[in-house]
């Protein structure tokens, strides 16, 4: 019904997450109205991110160089490795400004439902790093859900023989939240994890 | 803090409507993970829409040819012109399958707040089309808000001397809606516009 190039753009935009048919159409019409320079810039930015970004050969974080900014930063503590599922999780941890170790990106989590076993994510590579660099602590910061927990337990068992402390980030109530709206599972974890003040 | 090409993509995505910082970042990471072919396809679709689509020389709808699909369609009734603010509004009207006339795209609406006078939108071009083609009816389908109404009134006065019926799309309750949730202004318009059944 619409112009072919417009239909094609809408189809391409709809492949992106959070973009439904209405948003795709709205974005497409906006792009139509944008100055040519901005359109070229957007189009090239999309291509360039795919062309330039590769994975750090050490921790598998995204990087424009062989080693990512954390692995190549001499001031970071190499004896602590924080394990995350995806590169984007690193930014959340960096924003706290409370962590000065390095990272390890698994590229997913163990999921029995989705048939993702430990061999499908970068757990072997983690074990090798721990052995090679005599790491003191591995903080498992996988997502706070069933898959993340399963992955944490697997890693903890696996590394038991390597004389390394394996910890898991804490469950509890979000800061600034409201007790009234806490779900019972989180509330239970918050009680379990209570600390002396 | 992030890779330069990633930062640049996020910056470009944030210029789009409905895309805040979180969505931009999510989309960028998704694009990173997409197969190369899909990324190339998205990037080219964006460029191509800007390169291929121009405005219909008759009604100013978007078109890949000199004349848009409606102006070049011999089966459409040339004696009725439906006036809309933007090309995308045409799709909403076409979806009803109740309209067989042609269109006129103003490219906006009169707005005293934003200093958009009648000379800034394509009202003169509408008048010329009405004169040239001895049009019977002009249906003003500008948005149902203050600017749309002001534009409708302006067009109605302007075309008074040209022996053409100028109508405005009806205000009322949306079909399938709930009286309980109708706002008082819409409810009042719905009462005013009541019809004999």
Contacts between the chains, C-beta under 8 A, distances in Angstrom:
chain1	res1	chain2	res2	distance
A	1	B	91	7.3
A	1	B	94	6.8
A	2	B	91	6.9
A	3	B	52	7.5
A	3	B	53	5.8
A	3	B	62	6.2
A	3	B	63	6.7
A	3	B	64	5.0
A	4	B	64	6.7
A	5	B	45	7.3
A	5	B	48	4.9
A	5	B	49	4.7
A	5	B	51	7.9
A	5	B	52	4.4
A	5	B	53	6.0
A	5	B	64	6.6
A	6	B	49	5.7
A	6	B	53	6.4
A	6	B	62	7.1
A	8	B	45	5.0
A	8	B	48	7.2
A	8	B	49	7.6
A	9	B	45	4.3
A	9	B	46	6.3
A	9	B	48	7.5
A	9	B	49	4.5
A	11	B	45	7.7
A	12	B	38	7.7
A	12	B	41	5.8
A	12	B	42	4.4
A	12	B	45	4.3
A	12	B	46	7.9
A	13	B	42	7.4
A	13	B	45	7.9
A	15	B	34	7.7
A	15	B	38	6.5
A	15	B	42	7.4
A	16	B	27	5.5
A	16	B	30	6.0
A	16	B	31	7.6
A	16	B	42	8.0
A	17	B	26	6.3
A	17	B	27	7.0
A	17	B	30	5.4
A	18	B	23	5.7
A	18	B	26	6.6
A	18	B	27	7.3
A	19	B	27	7.9
A	23	B	18	5.7
A	25	B	88	7.0
A	25	B	91	7.9
A	26	B	17	6.3
A	26	B	18	6.6
A	26	B	88	7.9
A	27	B	16	5.5
A	27	B	17	7.0
A	27	B	18	7.4
A	27	B	19	7.9
A	28	B	49	6.6
A	29	B	86	7.3
A	29	B	87	7.2
A	29	B	88	4.9
A	30	B	16	6.0
A	30	B	17	5.4
A	31	B	16	7.6
A	31	B	46	5.9
A	31	B	49	6.1
A	31	B	50	6.8
A	32	B	49	6.0
A	32	B	50	6.9
A	32	B	53	6.1
A	32	B	62	6.6
A	34	B	15	7.7
A	34	B	50	7.5
A	36	B	50	6.1
A	38	B	12	7.7
A	38	B	15	6.5
A	39	B	46	6.1
A	39	B	47	6.6
A	39	B	50	4.5
A	40	B	47	6.8
A	41	B	12	5.8
A	42	B	12	4.4
A	42	B	13	7.4
A	42	B	15	7.4
A	42	B	16	8.0
A	42	B	46	5.9
A	43	B	43	4.7
A	43	B	44	7.3
A	43	B	46	4.5
A	43	B	47	4.6
A	44	B	43	7.3
A	45	B	5	7.3
A	45	B	8	5.0
A	45	B	9	4.2
A	45	B	11	7.7
A	45	B	12	4.4
A	45	B	13	7.9
A	46	B	9	6.3
A	46	B	12	7.9
A	46	B	31	6.0
A	46	B	39	6.1
A	46	B	42	5.9
A	46	B	43	4.4
A	46	B	46	7.3
A	47	B	39	6.6
A	47	B	40	6.8
A	47	B	43	4.6
A	48	B	5	4.9
A	48	B	8	7.2
A	48	B	9	7.5
A	49	B	5	4.7
A	49	B	6	5.7
A	49	B	8	7.6
A	49	B	9	4.5
A	49	B	28	6.6
A	49	B	31	6.1
A	49	B	32	6.0
A	50	B	31	6.8
A	50	B	32	6.9
A	50	B	34	7.5
A	50	B	36	6.2
A	50	B	39	4.5
A	51	B	5	7.9
A	52	B	3	7.4
A	52	B	4	8.0
A	52	B	5	4.3
A	53	B	3	5.7
A	53	B	5	6.0
A	53	B	6	6.4
A	53	B	32	6.1
A	62	B	3	6.2
A	62	B	6	7.1
A	62	B	32	6.6
A	63	B	3	6.6
A	64	B	3	5.0
A	64	B	4	6.7
A	64	B	5	6.6
A	86	B	29	7.3
A	87	B	29	7.2
A	88	B	25	6.9
A	88	B	26	7.9
A	88	B	29	4.9
A	91	B	1	7.2
A	91	B	2	6.9
A	91	B	25	7.9
A	94	B	1	6.8
